[in-house]
Amino acid sequence: MSHAHDEHHPFQAHHFDTIEQQFQAGKLAMWLFLATEVLFFSGMFVAYAAFRASNPELFDKAAQFLNPTLGAGNTVVLLLSSLTVAWAVRCAQTNQQRGLLINLLITLVCAGIFMGVKSVEYSLKFKEGLYWRGMYSYVEGSHPDLTGTHAFLDKLGIGFAIAGAVIIGLGLVLGAGSVGRRWGFFALGLTVLGAAAGCLAGNAYTSWYEKQHPHGEHAADAAHDHGADHAHDEHAEPLPDQVLESAPIYGGQGPQFPGVFFSIYYAMTGVHAIHILAGIGVFVWIVSRAARQHFEPTYYGPVEYTGLYWHLVDLIWIYLFPLLYLI
């Protein structure tokens, strides 16, 4: 980050001698913050390892309720967003204002798509009763009708699309006198449109998949027959998905014990989603500033700091995807 040391940059804080010193201090602070984030997520990874080590069969079979294709799609989306945010940093360093803005907007669209797909995953799991342990209500052999949920998700996706268009329209009206405000609205609107695309695409795929596999091929059904004395007749009628048997299964842990896997699933993916939302908020602010051309070769710290945060969020997902969806 080269620049003339004898000039006071307009964005240089008064307690720094040079803009270079300010940049290095900010970068060190961000790395320290990321270290605390690693420690934070490490606790959840340790919990995952401990519960998986003590209940390997349960985790193996309960994980088959998840859709690896949706997880893989979201992984590709986040990897693309990491590329565009790195490219945005490079554009700021080389004073490519248009490229900076475009790459930041693509990053936000990718973040929106990710959240849209997660809304599909969560909605379908909730309908099936695949909650955390305290509310786990899935019953072996039951195949809840997901038609209503798919209809709701279609409406949700359309609602996201309308909301995104309205936000962009508000940007044209409310941001008429401010370039930064206008592009802030545009950035938020494009993010919501991305969520609409993710929701509609994820819902279309899962709806198609369920038609190809009417019973969902949930091998976890077999996991509920952990003891021969609790096995059901293969010709018996499925139990209602609202009913839970009180018979002790899973080594006497009770019928809600499979919810342990989903407790960890929702904790890890939910906290990760919160970090995605936080990143979206910061990127909208960055876009607002980039539209006013605040960033150039001598001052691009906020873009790089946010990019470092985003790379960590993406890296965490790269670990979550195989641990939860594939193994």
N, C-alpha and C positions, 0 to 999 in steps of 0.2 A: 504494500500500500504506500506507494511513493508520492511525495508532495513536498511543497516548499514549507520549511519549518518556520519561516519568518512571517507567514501570513496567518491571520486568525480566521479559521473557517466559520461560516455562519452557524453551523451546527455543532461547533466545538463548545463543550461545557466549560464554564469558567474555572473549574478546579483542575483542569488538565492543561499542561504546558503546550502540548501539540495535539493535533487531530490523530496522529499516529499513536500517541500514548493512549488516547481515548479508545481507539480501536482495539489495541492490545488488551487494555483493561476489560473492555466489554467482552472480548473473546474469552479471556480467562474466566470471567464470571459465568459465561454460558457453559463452559466446560465443567465448572464446579457444579452448576445446576444439573447438567446432564449426568454427572456422577451420582447425585442424589436420586435422580430418576432411575438409574440402573439399580441402585440399592433398593429402591421402592419395588420395582418389578421383580427383583431377585427373590424377595419374600414370597411372592406368588408362585414363582417357578419352583422354589423349594417345597412349598405346599403341594404343588402338582406332583413333584417327584416322590414325596413321602406317601401321598395317597395312592399314587399309581403303583409304587413298590409293594404296598400292602394289599392292593386289590387289582392285580394286573388283568384278570379276566374281565372284571366289571368294566374297566376303562377301555379295554380292547373292543368290547361288544357295544358298550354305550356310545362310543365314538362313531359307530356306524349309523347312528341317527343323523349325523352331520353330512352335509353335501360337499364333498371335496371339490366339485367343479365350481361351485360358488366361491369357495375359499381360494381356489387357484385363480379364478378371475379377479378377485380382489387383490391377490398378490401381484398380478401383472399390472393392475391399475396403480398400486402404490409404487411399484418399481418405476413405472413411467413417470409418476409424480416426482420421484427422487431425481430422475434424469432432468426433468424440466426445471426443478428448483436449483439444481447445480448449474444448469445452463443460464438461469436467471442471474445467479451470482456472477457468472462469467460476463454476461452482458453488462451488468453494472460496472464491473472492473474495466471494461473496454468502451464504456459510454454508449452502448447500443440501447437507446431508450425504448425503441419499439420492441426489440427482442425481449427486453426485460419485462415489459408489460404483458406481452403475449405469453411468455413462459410462466409468469405468475398466475395468469388467468387459467392456463391449462392445468396447472397444479391444483387450483381451486376446483375446477370441474372434476378432476380425478378424485379429490377428497369427497365431493358430493356424490359421485358414483359409488364410492366405497360405503358411505353411510346409507345410501338407498338400498344397496344389496343387503347390508346388515339388518335393515328394517324388515326385509322379506324373511330372512333367516329367523329372526326373533319372533315375528308374528306367527309363522308356521309352527315353531317349537312350542309357543304358548298354547296354540290351539290343540296340539297333541297332548298337552299336559306335561311337557318336558321342562318343568321348572327346576329351581334349586331344591335342595332336599326338603326344606320345611313345607313346600307347596307342591312337591312332585306328585302327580296324579295319573301318570300314564299307566295303563293296565295292559298286561300281556295279552296279545291276540287282538286288541282293539285297533280299529283303523278309522279314526275320526274322519268325517266328511269335511274336506278342506275347501269345498266349492265356495262357501261363503267367505272364507278368509281370502281366497284368490280374488273374489269380486271386490272385497274391501281394499286389497292391495292395489288393484287396478284404479280404484277411485283415489286412493292415496297418491299414486304416481301422477294421475291427472291433476290432483290438487297441488302437488309440488310444481308441476309444469305451469299451472295458472299463477301460483304464487311467485314463481321465478319471473314470469313475464310481467306481472304487476310491479315487482320490485325494480325491474329494469325501466318500466314506464315511469315509476316514481323518480328514478334517477334522472330521467330526461326533464321532468318537471321541477323537482326540488333542487336538482344540481345545475340548473341553468346558469347560475352565477358563480359556480365553483367547480373547477375541473376535478379537484380532489374528491368532493362529495359525489359528483356524478359518477366517477369511476368506482368509488366505494360501493355505490348502489349497484353498478353494473357487475362488479365482482361478486357481491352477495347474490344477485339474481342468477348469475351463471352457475354459482355453486348449487343453488336450489334446483336449477334445471338439470344439473348433473345428478342430483339426488333423484329427480324424476326419472331420468334415463336408467339409473341403477335399479330403482324400484320396479319399473315396468319390465326391464330386461330380465331381472332376477325372477320376477313373478311369472313371466312368460316361460322361462326355462323350467322352473319347478313344476308349473302346471303341465307342461309337455312331459316332463320326466315321470310324473305321477300317472299319467295316462299310459305310458309305456310300462310302468311297474306299479300296477294297481295297489299292491300291498306294501309298497315302499321298500320291500326287501330289507326290513329292519332286522338284521341278525341279532340285534339286542333283545328281541323277543325271546330268543333261546336262552339268553343270559338270566332271565327271570326264573327259569327252571333249574336252579342251582342244585337242587336235591331231588332224588327220584321220588321221595315221598310227597313232593309238592308238584309233581309233573301233572299237567292237564291232559285229558284225552284229546288227541289231535283232531277228533271229529266234533269236539264240543263247540257250542256257539260262543263267539267272542263275548267277553264281559263288557258292560258299558264303560266308556272311558272315564266316567265320573266316579266309579266305585273302586275302592282300594280294599284288598283283602287284608285281614289282620293276622293271617298266619305268619309265623316267624320264618323268614327266608334270609339268604345271604348271611349265614352263620349266626342267626338270631338278631340281625341288625334291623329287621323290619322291611316292609315292602317299599318304603321311600328311600332306601339306601342307594339305589342308582342315582338319586338326585345329587349325591356327592360329586359325581363327575360334572353335572350341569351347574352345581354351585361354583366349581372352579372355572368352568367354561364361561359363565356369565360374569364372574368377577374379573377374569383376565381380559376377555374381549370387551366388556363394558368399560373398564378403566381405560383400555386402549382407545375405545371410541370417544371417551371424554377428552383424551389427548388430541384426537383428530379434530374435535370441535374447537378446542382451544387454539390449535394451529390454524384453523379456518379463520377465526376471529383476528389473529395477528396478521395473516396474509391479506385479509381485506384492508387492514390498516396500511400494510406495506404497499398494496396496489394504489391506495389513495395518495400516498406520498410519491410513488413512482410516476403517477400521472402528472404530478407537479414537478417532475424531474429533480427531485431532491437527491437522487443517488447518482454518483459519477465516480470516476477512478480514484478520487481522493477521499470519498465518503460513501461507503456501501455497507458499513458495519451491520445495521439492522437487517439487511437482506441476508448476509452471511450467518448471523446469529440464528435467525429464524430457519435458515436452511439446515444448520446443524441440528436444531431441535427436530426438524421434519425427518432428517435422515435417521435419527434415533427411533422415532415413532415407526418408521418403515422397517427398521432393523428388528424391532420387537415383534412386529407382525410376521416377519420372516421366520422367527422362532416359534411363534404361536401356531402358525399354519400347519407345519408338520406334526408338532406335538399334539394338537387337538384333533386334526382332521385325518392324518395319515398313519399314525402309529398307535 
